[in-house]
Amino acid sequence: MALPVGNKLIDISIDLIEKLYVHLPLKRSMYAVNPIQRLRLLERRLNATLRPLTERQFYNEMLSIFSQMRDLHTAFVLPEPFRSATAYLPFRLEACTENGRRKYVVSELMSEAPRHQGFDRGTEVTHWNGVAIARAVASNAEREAGSNAAARHAQGLASMTIRWLGQSLPPDEDWIDVSFLPASRRSSKPRVARFVWRVFRQQSSAEHEVARASGRSVHLGMDTRGEVERQVRQFLFGRHRRVGPASRHFGRAGDLLSFMPEVFPSCRDVQTPHGRFAYVRIATFNVGDDEAFLQEFIRIIGQLSQNGMILDVRGNLGGLIHAGERLLQLLTPRPIDPCRFHFVNSTRTEKITQRRAFRAWHESIAQAVETGAEYSQGLTLLPAARYNDIGQKYQGPVVLVTDALCYSTTDIFAAGFQDNQIGKVLGVDESTGAGGANVWEYPLICDLLRRPGQFPKDLPGSASFRFAVRRVTRIGRASGLPLEDFGVQPDEVHEFTRNDVLKRNVDLIHHAAALLGPMPKQRLTATRSGPSTFAVECTNIDRVDAYIGDRPLTSINVQPGHIDLRVRSRRAGKALCLQGFRGEDLVAATRVPLR
């Protein structure tokens, strides 16, 4: 390893971890790690005259130091040729529970994969290179940066068969021997198949594509490594991959076609014994425009059942924070109170918050010299009105489905869903991935710090960094609690079954439908019937309050059915706002443009 290159990477790492990385106090406390000391020791080893480190040894140590902080947001990204390469095996494993025991089942298989006798979808893997599969997954999980036990297991399982080499240690072995029980179950005798690790190389790094899709946003929240692997997996398996509920289990209605198929891969109604409900899968929040994202969601849900919605965000690794937080308002009649974001107090963050975009945080950081506080004041990323500028668009009950791969923006979305009491959270794991921060890419940090000598924009071989710079704290009943490392605990847990793995989540969807079935349904709509009159229809609502802007207009006790409402046109305002109450509970809201 060239000394100037390695020393520069270490110097940048130490400076940014010490003065910008927002979770350093938490990670030191929770995991008893000292990344700064490890970096200094690495620098000493790098400068040793006897047995100097090779380039690969240096990079492995850098990856290990960042990994031990248990933060997928904060990472060292290897240079080329590593960052354009992804190692993979031609199948995918998923965990399920059968007879009270966790098993590992092949859920996807590439068409060009070697066909070993009996190795197919549904095959149960028992050993991995002679090691019991549960132990092998657990050992692999310890090398991953998951923020809690559920997240580490999920990350460890995912990386058993796919690893983006820009941010992961390469496989130790050239091939793996898999012991398995055949999918046909005609024989209980284990068999062994050998698979060689393959390398998928992008012409341009998929990580660059991820960054370009989101722009150089200061409001990004995403597990970039996981997003790269998701995109590569979709390319490798996509031609033969079917997502969403199977029609043979949930009625003949097919998926709606979305203008954003990467974001909404499955949207349809599902017919269950508990009723007919909407099912919407959001695969990613990695969008460049939150307005277009919200409008497409509104268009989709307007064509689906209004009796209740199963909103499935499993495996969603995040993206644009605004896309997730502003989506919440569409699902509830109550005003959304968003999460709060904090900088760590340091000379670096004091300099950054002198800029206009971050000036709201500056005063509390400047006062830290006197107060001794570790973190700045917690503020929202956008003005409060931006989180409530559209209003409710879906009035039925909602169940949110999560897993331990839900990360960053999806963590923030799930926390907001729970803290604003929008509906129930059904998890297939004990928590979400626990990524509670706003992440900044190294080029953006360089632009904000404006120190080209100390922080060169172009690092050797396109190496890079990313750091969690603003931590997230929750609101409501969880007010002030950090999201990082803890995640969102579901209201109810669903143990993933073999049917879920092989029949496209059939048991999971039935579980979610069973939660939706007894929930009360309500409906409040209004259409213009004249220059100053509106026809209002309501179901399961006792009272309707009308507003223009923030000014009250009238309050009417109603019976289910039709109301004619007259509005004085001299009242100023862009929309007529109606709120429907059942008893004292606000249960539905709608807005009608006045112009």
Buried (B, 14 or more C-beta within 10 A) or exposed (E): BEEEBBBBBBBBBBBBBBBBBBBBEBBBEBBEBBBBEBBEEBBEBBEEEEEBBEEEBBBBBBBBBBBBBBBBBBBBBBBEBBBBBBBBBBBBBBBBBBEEEBBBBBBBBBEEBEEBEBBBBBBBBBBBEEEEBBEBBBEBBEBBBBBBBBBBBBBBBBBBBBBBBBBBBBBEEEEBEBBBBBBEEEEEEBBEBEBEBBEBEBEEBBBBBBBEBBEEBBBBBBBBBBBBBBBBBBEBBEEEEEBBBEBEBBBEBEBBEBEBEBBBBBBBBBBBEBBBBBBBBBBBBBBBEBEBBBEBBBBBBEEBBBBBBBBBBBBBBBBBBBBBBBBBBBBBBBBBBBBBBBBBBBEBBBBBBEEEEBEBBBEBBBBBEEEEBBBBBBBBBBEEEBBBEBBBBBBBBBBBBBBBBBBBBBBBBBBBBBBBEBBBBBBBBBBBBBBBBBBBBBBBBBBBBEEEEEBEEEBBBBBBBBBBBBBBBBBEEBEEBBBBBBBBBBBEBBBBBBBBBBBBBBBBBBBBBBBBBEBEBBBBBBEBEEEBEBBBBBBBBBBBBBBBBEEEBEEEEBEEEEBEBEBEEEBEBEBBBBBBBBEEEBBBBBBBEBE
